[in-house]
Amino acid sequence: MSTASPPATRERLDPAFVRLSLVMLTGTLAVVFDTTIVNIALDTLGRQLHVPVSTVQWITTGYLLALGMVVPTTNWLTGRFGGKNVWLAALTIFLAGSVGASLAPDAATLIAFRVVQGAGGGLMLTVMQTILVQATGGRSLGRATAIIGLPALLGPVLGPVLGGLIVQHLSWRWIFWINVPFCLAGLALAWRFMPAGERDREAPLDWIGLVLLCPGIAGIIFGLSRVGAGGGFGHADVLLPLIAGAALIAAFAVRALGTDTPLVDLRLLRSPSFSAANALMFLSGFVLYGAMLLIPLFYQQVGGRDAFTAGLLLAPQGIGVMLSRGLAGTLTDRVGARPVTAVGLVITALGTLPFAWAGPDTATWWLVAALVVRGVGLGAVTIPVISSAYEGLTRDEVPHASVITRTAQQVGGSFGTAVLAVVLDSALARHPGGPSDAAAAFEHTFWWSLAFTVLALVVSAWLPSRLTRRPTAAG
């Protein structure tokens, strides 16, 4: 990793970078909306396909397992075949999975094509991050990250709204057909406008690392996905895959630190700012994804809203995200990641606090306003955290960093959702009455979410106080 260099100056984003971002975002929108839209439709899928909950959950679990397992391969794939070729292949795989899922005659076929979708989607998200960070050339990384991180924030907010509309007014098959125009447009634009990228036909593949890391990530994600069904972390079908996954990842770490050509270079974690950024991405599972589980359930179980209305009431958070992203990117380039992240986390906590005090009679406008504030905070947090993860990296280190950050986000999202789901279930068991008792259970769980936000605020102290210019990032 390079040493500190002069502070970043105000520079316009390269028009070529903006064009490349728009090209890649066109295809990526299908991926980021797909997961949350499907989650809204799981109940409908179970009823119309005549399968139990234990089978329906594999529509999501199979997707997440495939997504997690392919992420570690992206570093080698982009080096061996070039970023453009891998992107086109990944988008084609996701398109094939979407068409197959939309035509699936039964649950087993649908699950199989969801696995195909997950493989394509996992490649796309990581390759996009790598290509766009390399394209910045180490300049204006904060403002560039405002574009790179946009799908990750908009998906959980807008996906439930789209999913609710489709489930309420159309066949469930349109959940997957809606991906097709995004994929086709993305393929056409990428074929026309994406640069070919560099290729190393002799790039070695760490087969042992691949065998250790990919199943390890899958084991952890599978174990976490079983937390809700198992009623907590203390059951064999949760603990065994978690322990096995952790053991495989530990073995991979030992190997990666002892070889010159690891599948993923874990030596990047020696940097305090890189480690802090990934710790914050993991904690975002509690701050973002865990709360995204709680808020719709609060509207339904305490406020008495239906699923579609609960999803619609999440939209104000997306408005807040859009309001803060441009300013957060500019401030990150000017003053650094640490102060922007700290302020963003405080604002996020302030926007979450009203839900910890809310009850059945709380005015909807007050909670809507709180979600706008919360969105402003989340938008301000994500940009500097992702930017600082790439602080001081050379071009060759960027793909490794993308794998690590994507894995931290994926596992953190699963872990945060699982932990807060267990906390909520336990609290609801102690308050089995009506909406007022449910409000007490949600209050307890939202305080847990706020506690993890405070923990993230402490970790943010290890982020760099000012981003530096990285001419080596462009090669």
N, C-alpha and C positions, 0 to 999 in steps of 0.2 A: 504494500500500500504506500502511496506517495506521502511525502511530508507536507506540512502546511504551506500554503502559498498565499499571495495577496488576496484580500477580500474580494468577493464577487462584485462586479460592477453591474449597473443597470444595462441590460442588453435586450434587444428585441428577440423574440423567438424566431429562429430560422424559418422562413416560409416553407421550405422543404420538410422541416420537422412537423409543422402544423398539418401539411398535406398528408404526410405519412401517418400521423396520429388519427386523422379523420378516416383514412382508409382502413386502419386496423380497428378502430372503434366501431365501424359499421358492422364488421363480423362479430366482434366481441359482445355487442349488445344482446345477441341471441343467447350467448352463454350465461351472462349475468342475470338475465330475466328468467331463463329457463328453470333454474333451481327453485326460486321463490314462487314462481307460477305453479309449478308442480306441487309444491308443499300445500298450497291452498286447495288443490284438487284431489288430494289423497283420499278424503272421505268419499267423494263422488266416484273415484276410480274403484275403490273397494266395493261399493254397492253395485256399480254397473258391470264390473267384471266378476262379481260373485265370489270374492275371495276374502279371507279374514285379515285382520290388522297385521298379523304376523307375516303375511305374504305381501301386503301393500307396502310395508315399510321398506322392502327390498327395492322398490321403485326409486326410493331416495338413497338407501344404503349402497346399492350396487353402483349408482352414479358416483357417490362420494368416494368409494373404494377405488374405482377406476381412475378418477381424477387424481387422487392422492398418489397412486402407484406410478403414474406416468410422469409426474413432475420431475423426479430426479433424473430422468433420461434426457431432458431438454438440453442440458449443457452439451452432452456429446452429440445429440442429433443436429443441433444448430451448427456445431463446429464441423461435423462430418459432411452434412448435406447443404448447409447454408440456411440462413434465417427465412428467406422468402420461400424456399421449397418446403421447409418444415411447416411454415404457416399455411401454405396452400393445402398441404396434405392434411393438417389438423382440421382446417375448416371443412374440407371435403368429408373427413371422417364424422365430424359433428353433423353435417348435412345428411349424410347417409343414416346416421342414428336417429335423427329427427324424423325423416321420412318413414323409416322402418317402425318407429314408435307410433307414429300417427296411423299406420295401417295394421298395427298389431291385433291379431284376433283374440288373444288371451293374455293373461297376466305374465306367464312365463316368457312369452315372446317380447312383451313390453319391457320386462326387466332386462332381457338380453340386449335390446337396443338402447336401453338407458346406460348400460355399461359401455356400449360403443360411444354414446354421447359423452360420457364422462371422460373417456380416453381422449377424444378430440378436444373437449373443453379444457382439460388439464394442460394439454400442450399449448393451446392458444393463449391462455392467460399468462403463462410463464414466458413464452416466446415473445409476446407483445411487450411485456415489461423489459425484457432484455434488449430487444431491438430499439425500443424508444429511448431507453436510458443511454445506450451507446450512441444513438443519433444526436443526443444533446451536445456531445463533444465536451461535457463537463461544464456547460454554460447555462445559466438561468435554470438550474435544476429544480428550484422551488416552483416556478411557473410551469415548467414542463411536467412536473409531478401532478399539478392540478388537473392536467389532461389525462395522465396515465392512470391515476387513481379514481377517476370519475365513475367508471362502471361498478367498482366495488361498493360505492356508497349508494348509487342510484338503484342498483338491483334489489336490495332488501326493502327499499322504500316504495318503488313503483311496481315491482313484481307482484305483490299481493293485490294491488288494485287491478292490474291486468288479469290476473288469475281469477279474481272474483267476478269480473265482467264476463270472462269466457265461460266459467262454470255456470253462471246464472243464465246466460242467454244463448250459448252455443254448445255443441258437442264437445266432450273432453278431448277429442282428437285435434281440435284447433289449438290446444295447448302446445302441440308440437308442430302443426302446420305453420304457426305464426313465425317459427324460426326460419322457414325456407326462404322468404324474400331477403331477410338480413344476410343469410349465408350466400345466396346467389349474388347479391350486390357486393358483398365483401370479396367474393372470389373474383368478380370482374374487375373491381377497383384494384385489388392486390396484384392481379396479373398485369394490369396496365401500368400502375404507378410505383409499386414497391421495387427498390433496388435489389439486385440479385444477392448481395452480401458476400462476405468472405467464406471460403471453404478450405478445410484441411482434410484432404482425402486420406491422410495417414493418421487421423486422430484416434488414439487408443481408447478402447472401452474397458473400464474397470468392471469386469464381469462379477468378480467376488463382491465388490461393493454394491453392484446392482442387486444381486441375490440377497444381500443382507438388508439394504435400505428400503427397497420397495415393499417387501412383505412386512417390514417393521412398521412403516407408516400405515399400511393397510390394517395391521393388527391393532394399532392404537385407535384409529378412526372407527374400526368395527366395534371395539370394546366400548368406546364412548357412545356409539349409536345404540348400544344395548342398555344403557343406563336407565332410560325411561321405562323400557319393557321389563327390566329386571327389578325395578323399584329401588335403585340405588347402586352404589359402587361395591357392595359387599357380596355379590353373587358370582358364581364361578364363570358364567357366560360373559361377565364383564371383566373380572379380574384376570382370567387366563389369557385372553387376547391382549390385554393391556400389559401384562408382565412379559409375555412372549414378544410383543412389539418393542417394548423398552429394551429387552435383552438384545434383540437383533440390531436396534439402533446403536446401542452401546458398543456392540461388536464392530459395527460399521465405523463408529467414531475412532476406535483404536486403530483400525486398518487405515482409515483416511489420514490420520496423523502420522502414519508410518510409511506412506508411499508417495512417490513424486507425481503420480498421475491419478489422484483420487476421482471418483465419480463426482463428488462435491467437496470442495476445498473448505474444510471446517476451520482451517487456520485463520480465516477471516474473522472468526469470533474472538480472536485475541484483541481486536480493536474494541475499546470500551464503548465508543459511539455506535459501532455496528451491533454489538451485543445488546446495548440498551434499546436500539431501534427494533430489534427482533423480539426482545422481551415485551416491548410496548405493542407490537403487532399481535403477540400471543394474548396479552391482556385485552386487546380490542375484542376478543371473543366474549369477554364479560361486559365490556363497555358498550359495544355496538350490537353484536349478534345475540348475546344473552338478553339484553333489554328489548331487542326486536321480537324475541319470544314472549316477553312479559307484557308488553304494551297492548298487542291485539287481544291477548287473553284477558287483560284487565278490562278492556272495553266490553268484552263479551260476558264475562262472569260477574263483573261488578256493575258495569253500565248497562247490561242487558241488550247490547247491540248484536246484530247478526254478523256473520263472518265477513261479508262484503263491506258492510259499513265500517267494521273495525279496520279492514285493510285500507279503505278510503281515508280514514282518519289518520293514517300514518303519513299521508302525502305532505302535510305541512313540514315534516322533518326534512323531506327532500328540498322544499323551498329554502329552508335554512341552510342546507348544504350548498345550494347554488349561490346563495347570497355571500357566503364567506370564502369560497374557493379562490376566486381571483385575487382578493386582498391577501389571503393567507400565503399564496404562492409568491407574491411580490415581497411580502414581509420576510418570508423565509430566506429569500435571496439577499435581502438587505441586512437583517439583524440576526439571522441564524435560526436553527431549529428549536433550541431549548426554550427561549421565551415564548415563541408562537405556540409550541406544544403545551406549555404550562398554562397559558391563558386559555387555550382551546379546551383543555381538560376542566378548568374551573367553570367555564361557560357550560360545558356538557353536564357537569354536576348540578349547576343551577337549573338547567332545563329538565333534569331528571327529578329533582327534589319535589316538585308539586305532585308527582305520582306517588311518592312515599307518604304524602299527607292526604291523598284523595280518597273519596268515598262515593257511594251511590248518588249523592246529591251534588257532587262537585260540578260546577258549570263547565260545559263542553268547551266554550270559548277559552277558558283559562288553560285547559289542558292542550288545546290546539296552539295557543300562544307559547306554552312551555315547549312543545315539540319544535316549533320554529327556532326557539333559542337553542334547544338541544342540537338541532341540525347545524346551526351556525358553529357550535363548538366542535362537532364531529368533523365538519369540513375543515376547520382550522387545525385539527389534530393530525389527520391522515396525511396531509401534504408534507409537513416538516418531518414526520417520522419516516416516510418512504424516502424522502430526499436524503436524510442523514444516513440511511442504510447504505447509500451509494457514495457517501462522502469519502473522497480520497482514493477511490478504486481505479485501477487500470482497466483498459478495455477487456482484457482477458479475464479479469476477476468478476466482471459484471454478470456473466451467465451463472457463475457459482452463487453470487449474492441473490440473484433472482430465485434460484431453487430454494435457498434457505429462507428467504422472506416469504415466499409463497407457501412453503410448508408450515412456517410459524403461524401464518394467517389461517391456514386450513385446520391445523390441529387446535389452535387457540379458539377458533370459532366453534368447533365440535365440543371442546372441553368447557368453554364458557356456557354454552347452551345446556350441556349436560348437568353442570354443577347447579346452575340457577333453576333448572327444572326440578332437580332433587330437593333443593331448598323450598321451592314453591309447593311441591307435593307434600312435603313434611309439614309445612305451615298450614296448608289446607286441611290436612288430617287433624290438626289441632283445633281448626275452626270450621266444623262441618255444617254450619248453619247457612243462612241466606246471604244476600249481597253484602250486608254489613260485616259479617264474619269473614267473608271472602276478601273484603277490603283490608281487614287486619292482616290476613295472610300475604296479600300483595305488598302491603306496607313493609312487612318484615323482609320480603325478598328484594324489594327495591333498595332497601338500606344495604343489603349485601352488594348490589350492583354499584351503589355509591361508594362503598368501602373499596371495591376493586378500582374504581376511578381514582380514589385518593392514592392507592398503591401505585397506579400508573403515573400519577403526578410526582411521586417520590423517584421513580425510575427515570423520569424525564430529565432529572438533574445530570444524568450522564451523557445526554445528547450534546453535540457541539454547540457552543454559543454563537458561532458564526460559520456558515457554509463557506468553503473555499473553492476557488476556481481550479478545475482539474483538467488541464490540457491533455493529460495522458489518457483520459477516458475515451477520447476519439481515436486513440491509436497513435 
